[in-house]
Amino acid sequence: MILLNGPRTRRRRLGVAAAAAGLLSALLTAAPAAATPDPGDGPAASKEVSGSARAEVRDAIAGGEIPGQDEIVHSANIEHLVNIPKDTLPGTNSDLAFQGKYAFAGNYDGFRIFDISNPKAPKTVSQVLCPGSQNDISVSGDLLFLSTDSSRSDSSCNSTTQPATEKSSWEGMKVFDISDKRNPKYVAAVETACGSHTHTLVPERKNVYVYVSSYSPNAAYPDCQPPHDGISVIKVPRNAPEKAALVGFPVLFPGEGPDGGGNPGAPTNPGVSKTTGCHDITVLPSEDLAAGACMGDGILFSIEDPERPKVIDRVQDNVNFAFWHSATFNQKANKVVFTDELGGGGAATCNAEIGPNRGADGIYDIVGKGDKRKLVFRSYFKIPRHQADTENCVAHNGSLIPVKGKDLMVQAWYQGGVSVWDFTDSSRPKEIAYFERGPVTTDRIVTGGSWSAYYYNGYIYSNDIAKGFDVLKLDDRRTDPAQRVHLRELNVQTQPDYFD
C-alpha cells in the first residue's frame, strides 16, 4: 500500500495510443449501448487494447505515474479499514443500502447482508441467490426491493436467462421480507415494462411507492413497446406486501412521434443517448421533489402526489453529456449533481483525450420557487487523476456527506476509485480525498472498480464490482462534523433530511 499526502497529477502522457483515439471517436459519435456494465450471468466484460496501449500502462506503472496492478493508493486523510471479498455470489457487485447495523449489497446473482456494527470487521449475515441483473437494491422497514433487468424464464429466484421474445419472459421488481435478516423471504413480484434497471422508494407510513426506471424499448419485445417515455409506479402495502401492484405509468416526456418527446439523440444530437426512459431517479421526500437522470435529459419534478409526479423543469447538455445516469441533491435542495456515464461504464474515459468535462458530474443550481423552479448549469467536476487505458472509469454512484453549511459528496468512479469532493461553491468544485486501486489488468479492459460509494454513520462503504466490499474512514476536519449524524436507514436515491 502507498500512502500519499494528497491528490497527485498522474497519467499526463497516457492514452495517446491509436486505441485511445479510436475509443474517443466512438464515444463522441455513438450513444452508449448500455448504461452500466451488463455482463449478464457470467464474468465481467473484457475488451482488448492495443499493444502500444499495453506498453504505456506498463511504463506508467514502472515510472510511478499510476498504481501497480491491484495496488491500493489513497490520500492521507482516508484510511482503508477492510476489504471483504465476494463469496458465494460470483456476479458483478452493484448497489448498496443500509438499515441500522446492516448493509445490503446487491449483486447480479442476488444480494448479501452484512452486519457492520463493527465497521472494521463486517460479518456476513446471509446471502440470497436470486439472479437477475442488475439487482439494484433498497430497503424500507421489513421490506427489501430488488430490480431485475434481464429477461428471465419466470419471476422466481430459480429462473434462467432466456430471450426477451419468449412469451414467458419476465422482468421487473421483486420484494423480500427481511424481518429476519438471517432468512430473507421472497414475498412478491411485479412485472414492469422494460424491466427494472434501477428503482427508487417513496416511503409512506402505510405504503411504499416504488419508482421503476427502465429504458431502451424494442418493438420486438412484447413487454417493452415504444414509446417508453415514463416510469412505472408500484404501490406496496407494508402490512400486505404480497399485494404489491402497478398503479400507474406517468409519462415524463410527452410528445409526438413513435419515441415520445425526449432527447432524439443521434443523429440529431451526435454522441447523446436518445431518451427512451429514465436510468435513475433520486427523490427528496422532505421537499416533495425529485430529480431524474433520463438518458438524454435531466429533469426536476414534483412528487407531492407520489402516484402522479409532475415535471417542473428539463435540461439537456448536447455538448458534454452522453448519458444522464444519476442525480444527487444537496441538503438545502438548491443544487443537484447529475452524472454522465459516458461509454456505459465499461470504457476508459478518465484520461487526457476525453478531458475534464465528459464522463463527469454536472452541477446545477435550482433557482426559483415551487413549480417555477429551474435548473441552471454551473460547472463540471471530474477526478483529477488520469487512469490507464485498461481501466474503466467514469462518474457513478455517490452520496452526500452530511455537514451543515457545506456541500460534500463521496462518489464511485469504477476503477477511478472513490472520490470525496466539495461543491459548496457550485462553480468551483474540488476534490478533498480519494481511494483507488491500480488496474485490474494491464493488457485489457476488465470491468471492475467501485460501483457505489456511500457515507453512512461515520464511514464510507464501497461495493467494488470485482474486489468486494470495502470500508473506508475519513479523517478530515471538513468532514468530521458528519460523524455526529446517525441514520436508522439509508437508501441513497431516497435522500433523507439529515438535519431534521
N, C-alpha and C positions, 0 to 999 in steps of 0.2 A: 504494500500500500504506500502511496505517495501522499504526503500531507502538504498542501500548498497554502501560502499565506493569503491568497486571494485569486480572483479570476485572472487568467493569463491569456494573452493573444496567441492563438495557435493556428496552425494549418493555413498560413498565408500563401504557401506555394503548392498546396494540394489541389487536385481536381482540375488540372489543366489538360489532362489527357483527352484524347478523342472520345473516349467513352463518356466522359462527363459532358462534353459539348453535345454529344448525341442525346444524352438524357435531358439536358436543358431544353433542346429543341423540341423534344417530345412533350415535356411538361408544359411548354408555352403554347403548343398548338393543339393539344387534345386534353379534354377533361379526364380526370381520373376514373378508371373503370370501377373502382370500389372505394368506399370512404375509409375503410380500415382494413388491415391485413385480413385476408379471408382464406386461410389455409385449409378450410373445411375440417375434416376429422383427422387429418394427417399432420405431419410435422410442419413447422413454419416454412413460409415460402423462401426459395433460394434463387438467386439470379447471378449469372456470371458477370464478371467485369473484365476489362481488357488487361493484357499483360503489363502495359505501361502503368495502368492504374494500380495494379497489384504491387508493382515495384515502388511506386510513390508511397503507398501505405507502409511498406517495409522500411523505406528510407526515413519516413516521418517518425516512425516508432524508434528507430535507431538513433535519430537525432533529437529525441525528446520533445518533438512537436505535438505528439498525441500519445495517450497512454498505450501500453502494450496490450496484446490480446487479453481481454477479461481483467486487466489491471484496474484497480479502483483508485480514483483520484477525487479530491474534494477540497473545497475551501476550508480555511482554518476554523470557521465558525459553524461547521457541521461535523457531527460525529456519526459514523456508521455503527449502529449498535449490534445488528444481527441480520443474517440472511437465512430464510427458511426455504430450502429448495422445493421444487414440485415433488409430489409424492405419487399417489395412485391416479391422479388426473394428469395425463401427459400432454393435453392440448394446450393451446395458447391461453395464457393468463389474460384476463380482461379487467373489468371494473371492480370497485370496492364500495362497501357500505359499512356503517358502524352502528352499534347499539350497546350501550353500557360498556361492559368489559369485553365485548366481542367485535371482531372484524369479520366481514363476509367477503370472500374473494371469488369473483366469477372466473370461469374457465370454460373454454369451448366444449369441454367434456362434462361440465356440471358446476359445482361450487364447493368451496371449502370454508369451514367456520373455525376461526382462531380464537382462543382465549388470550387476550392481550392485557390482562390485569398486571402482568409484569412485562412491559414492552421490550425488555432486554432478553426475554426468553418466552416468546409466544408458543402456545401449545395447541396442537390440532385437536379440536373437539369432535368434529365429524367431517366426512367428505361424501358428497352425493354425486353419483354418476348419473348424468342426465344430458346426453349430447344434444347439441343444437346451437351452432354459432349464432350470436356471439356471447350469449348468456350474460347480457347486461343485467346487473343485479341491484336491488334496493330492498329496504326493509321498513316496516311500519308496525309497531306493536308486535303481535304474534304472527304477522304475515311477512313472507318473503316473496319477491316478484322476480321472475326470470324471463328474459327475452329470447325468443327463438327466431332466427333469421336465416335459416337454411331449410330447404324442402325436406320434410321428414315423412316417413311412411304412415305415421299417426301421431297423436299428441302424447303418447306415453314416454317414459324415460327409457324404454326398451326399443324405441323407434330406430329405424335405419335411414340412411341417406337415399333419396330417390329423385328422379327428375320431377321438376315442378309441374310438368304437363300431365303427370299421373293424377287421375281423379281423386285418389285417396290422399294426395299430398296435404301436409299440414304445416302451418307456420303461425306464430302468434305469441301470446302471453301464458305463462304458467304461474300458478300460485301455490305456495307451500305454507303449512302451519309449522312455525318454529318455536312454539311454546316449550318444547323440549329440544334444546339445541343439539343434544346428542342423537336425536332421532327425528329429523325433519320429515313431515308427511306431505305428500303431494295431494292437494285438495281440489284444484280447479284448473281448467284450461279454457282460453278464449281465442278462437281463430280471428286473425285480423288481416285485412287486405295488404298484400306485400310483406306479410310477416311483421316482426318487431325487431328493427335494428337496435334501437335504444328505447327507453321509456322513462317517464318522469312522473313522480307521485304528487298529487294534490290531496293531502290528507285532511279529513274532517273527523269529527267525533264519532259518528256512526258509520261513515263510509270512507273508502279511499278511492279517489278518482285516479286513473292511470292514463296519461297521455302517451300514446304509442306513435313513435316516429319510424317511418319506413319510406322507401323511395325506389326509384328505377323500375317503373311499371313496364310490363311486357305484355303485348296483346295476346301472346300465345299462352299466357298463364291464366287459368280461369279465375283465380282469386286476386289478380293484380292487373286490372284493366286501366288504361289511361282514359281520361286524365286522372292522375293520382295527386291531387293538389291540396290535400288536407291531412289531418291526423285522426286516428281512431281514438275514441274516448271510451274507457271501460269503467264501470262502476262496480266496486267490490264491497259488499256489506261486511263489516268487521265480524259480526256475530254469525254470519252465514256465508263465508267466502265461497262455498260451493255454488252460490247463486251469482257469482261474478258474470257480468254480461256486457256486451257492447251497447252503448246508449247513444252513440252518435258519431258522425264523421264530419266535423266542421271544416268547411273549405276556407283555407287561408289565402289562396291565390286565385280568386275568381277571375275569369277571363274567357275570351272567345277561343275557339280552335280546339284541336284534339288534346293539347297538352296543358290547357288551362292558362293562367295568367302570370306564371312565374318567369324567372330569367330564361330566355330562349337558349342561352349557351351558344356553343359553336354551331354554325359559322358566324352567326350574328355577333357574338362576343367570343372571339377565339381564346382558348385556354381556360374558359369558365364553364363550370358544370351547368347543364340545363336543370332547372328546378322541377323535379318530379316528386316532391315530398320534402320532409324535413329529416335531417340527420339527428339532431338532438335539440332538446328544449330545456331551459332552466327556468324554474318558477321561483318567485319571491312572495310566498303566501301572505306575509305581513303587509305587503303593499298591493296585493291583488294584481301582480304584474308578472309577465313572463317575457323571455327573450328566446327567439327561435333561430337556430343556425340551420338554414334550409338550402343547402347545396349552392345555388347561385344567388341567394338572398339572405339578408339578415333582417329579422322582424322584431318589433316590440308589440306586445299585445296585452290586453286586459283579461284577467281571469276572474273578474268579480262574479260572474256566473260560470262556474267551472265546466259546465256541460256545453257552454256556448262562448268560447273565447273569441275576443274581438280584436282584430289587428288595429293598432294605433299608428304605427309608422313602419316603413320598409326602406331598406337601403341596399345598394349594390356597390361592388368595387370591381369593375371590369378590367382594371389595370393590374392589380396585385393579388386579388383573392381568387383562387381557383375553386375552392370547395369550402363553404361555410360549415364548420364542423361542430363547434360547441360555443357556449356562452357562459359568462360569469358576471354577476352584478357586484358592485361594491356595496358596502354596508348601508350607505346613505341612499342607495338607489338613484344616484345621479350620474352613474357611469356603468358601462357594460363592456367587457372584453370579449371579442369574438376571435376564434381561432380559424386559421386557414390550413387545412390538411392537404397541402399541395402534394401530388403524387400518391395519394391514397394511403400514406403511412408505410409504404414499402420501398420508398426511394431515398436516395442520399441527397437531401436538399439543403443541408446546413453547411454550405460551402460558399466560396467567394463568387462562383459563377452564378448561383441563384440569387445571392445578395441578401440584404437585411430586411427587405420588405415583402418577400414572397415566402410562403410557408411559415408565416409569422402570426403574431397577435395583432389585431386591430383594436385600438382603444377609442371608444366613442363616449362623449358626454351625452347625458339625457337632459334636454332643456325644455322648459315649459311645464305646464301642469295638466293633470287629468288626461283626457283623450286627445289633447293638443300637444302632448309631449313628442319631441323629435330626437332622433339620433344624429349627433354631429361628430364627424370624424376628427380625431386629434393627432394620433401618431401610431406607429408600428413598434412592436418590440419583438426581438429575436435574440436567442442566446448568442453571446459574442465569441464563443469557442467553436471554430470550424471543425467539422468532423470528417472522417475519411470517406472515400467513395464506396467503401464496403459497409458503411453504417447508415441504416435507415434512420432518418432524423427529420422531425417536423413538429410543429406545435400540436400538443394533445391535451389530455385532461388534467385539470388542476382545481384548486380551491383557494378561498380566502384564508389568510391568517388573521384572526380577529384582534386587531389593535385599534383602539379608539383614536380617531383623528388621522389614521393612516390607511392607505390602500395598499395592502401587501398580499402577495399571492405566491403559492407554490405550484409548480406545474411540471408535468411529464413531457419529455421530448423524445420518446423512444430511446434510441442509442445515444442521443444527446444528453440523456440522463435526467436529473431533477434540478430545476432552477427555482430559486427564490428571488422574487423581484418586486420592485416598488413602483406603483403607478399613481402615487398621490398627486404628482404633477402629471396630468394626462398627456402633456406634450413632451415630457422628458422622462420616460420610464428608464429604470436602471436595475441591473442585476446586483443582488447583495450576497448571494450564497449559491453554491452548486454542489452536486454529487454526480459522478458518472463512472461508467466502466469503459475500458478500451473496446475495440471492435470484437464482436462475437467471432468473426473470422477475418482473415487478411487477404483472401483470394476470391471472395464472392460476397454478395449481399444476402445475409440470412436475417430474416425478420426477428428483431429482438428489442430489448430495452424496456423502459418504464412506460406502461400503458396509462396508468393513473398514479398520481402522486397527490395525496391529500393530507391536510393538517387536521388532527383530531386529538383534543385533550392533551396538548403539550408535546406531541410527537408527529413526525411525518411518516406516513406509511405509503409504500410504493409497491405496486404489483408489476413485477418485471415479466414480460412475455415469456422469456426463456429461463431466467435465473431464479424466479420465485419471488418470495415476499420479503421486502426489506423494511427495516425500521431505522429512521434517522432522528437525530436530536439536534436542534438548533441551539446555539449559544451566542446570542447577539442581543445587545441592549435594545435594538429596534424591534425585535420580535418577542422579547421576554415578557411584556405585559399579556400576551396571548395565553400564557400558561395559567392565568387566573380564570380563564373562560372554560367551563366544562359543560359539555352537552350530553344529554341522555341518548341522543340518536342523531346520526348524520347521513343523509343521502345528499351528496353534493349538488345534484341537479334540483333538489328541493331546498333552496338556501334558507337557513334559519335567520332569525333576528338575533344575532349574537349577544346584543346588549339589552334585550327586552327585560 
